[in-house]
Amino acid sequence: MTEDETIRKLWRDPSFSGAFSGISNFQSALDLEKGITVSRNKLIGIMKEDPNFLLEMHKIKKRIKRRPMVVHGYCILWQADLAQLFDFGGYQYALVCCDVFSRRIFARPLKSKAAKNVQEAFEEIFVEAKGTPEKLETDQGVYFIISGPGIICNVNFFTYFRH
């Protein structure tokens, strides 16, 4: 096995500490653990033949400016939305909630996006989170509205707003 093949194999080996890391970390791990010293440019040339490495190279490097979210604690502000799944054991959607302060994610699979199913999923998430948020931010999906003027979130005593 040539040195190039060994390097590509180590890149894909999960037991190797530098696997699937940035080029600098991988280069350092090669030198420290395997005694393979290679220049950065040569390493990039070798790795360009690996499709997994190409995915890593094409990551967005520009930082996107984001509006700051000022939150003073856990369960103050959550953001929620439904994600569509490819048929996953009969489940077609997933309710995904994120606590903005802790960035903790909660998710529940749903067979349909009916308001009743969404409400049950919210209740399971509130039990797991050991609390309900004071504010919940969602899009304007009809699945967040119970039949009539009520909103699911009003049932659980917190302020609700949409953007």
VEXSEDREN-367961 format. One record per residue (C-alpha): x, y, z; chain; residue number from 1; residue in one letter. Coordinates in steps of 0.5 Angstrom, whole numbers. Layout:
% residues N
X:Y:Z:A:NUM:a
...
//
This chain:
% residues 163
0:0:0:A:1:m
3:7:-2:A:2:t
3:13:3:A:3:e
-2:16:-1:A:4:d
-7:10:0:A:5:e
-5:10:7:A:6:t
-7:17:8:A:7:i
-14:16:5:A:8:r
-15:10:9:A:9:k
-13:14:15:A:10:l
-18:20:13:A:11:w
-24:15:13:A:12:r
-22:11:20:A:13:d
-26:13:25:A:14:p
-21:10:30:A:15:s
-16:15:28:A:16:f
-16:21:32:A:17:s
-15:26:26:A:18:g
-20:22:22:A:19:a
-26:27:18:A:20:f
-22:33:22:A:21:s
-20:39:19:A:22:g
-13:39:14:A:23:i
-9:42:20:A:24:s
-11:37:25:A:25:n
-11:31:20:A:26:f
-4:33:19:A:27:q
-2:34:26:A:28:s
-5:27:28:A:29:a
-1:24:22:A:30:l
6:27:24:A:31:d
5:25:32:A:32:l
1:18:31:A:33:e
4:15:25:A:34:k
10:19:24:A:35:g
8:21:17:A:36:i
10:28:15:A:37:t
7:31:9:A:38:v
6:38:7:A:39:s
0:42:7:A:40:r
-1:42:0:A:41:n
1:35:-2:A:42:k
-4:33:3:A:43:l
-9:37:0:A:44:i
-7:34:-7:A:45:g
-8:27:-4:A:46:i
-14:28:-1:A:47:m
-18:31:-7:A:48:k
-19:24:-9:A:49:e
-23:23:-3:A:50:d
-31:25:-4:A:51:p
-32:25:3:A:52:n
-26:30:3:A:53:f
-29:34:-2:A:54:l
-35:35:2:A:55:l
-31:38:7:A:56:e
-27:43:3:A:57:m
-34:46:0:A:58:h
-37:48:7:A:59:k
-39:55:7:A:60:i
-33:59:10:A:61:k
-36:66:10:A:62:k
-39:68:17:A:63:r
-46:70:16:A:64:i
-49:76:20:A:65:k
-54:74:25:A:66:r
-59:78:29:A:67:r
-57:77:36:A:68:p
-63:74:41:A:69:m
-62:76:48:A:70:v
-65:71:52:A:71:v
-64:71:60:A:72:h
-65:63:61:A:73:g
-67:56:60:A:74:y
-75:55:57:A:75:c
-75:63:56:A:76:i
-76:63:48:A:77:l
-76:57:44:A:78:w
-77:56:36:A:79:q
-81:51:33:A:80:a
-82:48:26:A:81:d
-84:42:22:A:82:l
-79:38:18:A:83:a
-82:34:13:A:84:q
-79:27:13:A:85:l
-78:21:7:A:86:f
-82:16:9:A:87:d
-79:14:16:A:88:f
-83:8:19:A:89:g
-90:11:17:A:90:g
-88:18:20:A:91:y
-88:23:15:A:92:q
-86:29:19:A:93:y
-82:31:25:A:94:a
-83:37:30:A:95:l
-77:40:32:A:96:v
-76:45:38:A:97:c
-70:49:40:A:98:c
-69:52:46:A:99:d
-65:59:44:A:100:v
-61:60:51:A:101:f
-59:53:51:A:102:s
-59:51:44:A:103:r
-62:44:46:A:104:r
-66:41:41:A:105:i
-72:37:42:A:106:f
-76:33:36:A:107:a
-82:28:36:A:108:r
-84:24:29:A:109:p
-91:25:27:A:110:l
-95:21:22:A:111:k
-99:27:20:A:112:s
-99:35:21:A:113:k
-106:35:24:A:114:a
-106:40:30:A:115:a
-108:34:35:A:116:k
-102:30:33:A:117:n
-97:37:34:A:118:v
-100:38:41:A:119:q
-99:31:43:A:120:e
-92:32:41:A:121:a
-91:39:44:A:122:f
-94:35:51:A:123:e
-89:30:50:A:124:e
-83:35:49:A:125:i
-85:39:55:A:126:f
-85:33:60:A:127:v
-78:31:57:A:128:e
-76:39:58:A:129:a
-79:39:65:A:130:k
-82:45:63:A:131:g
-86:50:58:A:132:t
-83:56:55:A:133:p
-85:63:56:A:134:e
-85:64:49:A:135:k
-85:60:43:A:136:l
-83:62:36:A:137:e
-86:59:30:A:138:t
-88:60:22:A:139:d
-95:61:20:A:140:q
-96:54:19:A:141:g
-104:52:20:A:142:v
-101:46:24:A:143:y
-100:50:30:A:144:f
-107:52:30:A:145:i
-113:48:34:A:146:i
-120:49:31:A:147:s
-123:55:32:A:148:g
-119:61:35:A:149:p
-115:58:40:A:150:g
-107:56:39:A:151:i
-104:50:42:A:152:i
-99:54:46:A:153:c
-105:58:50:A:154:n
-107:51:53:A:155:v
-100:51:56:A:156:n
-100:58:59:A:157:f
-95:62:55:A:158:f
-94:67:50:A:159:t
-94:66:43:A:160:y
-92:70:37:A:161:f
-90:68:29:A:162:r
-85:72:25:A:163:h
//
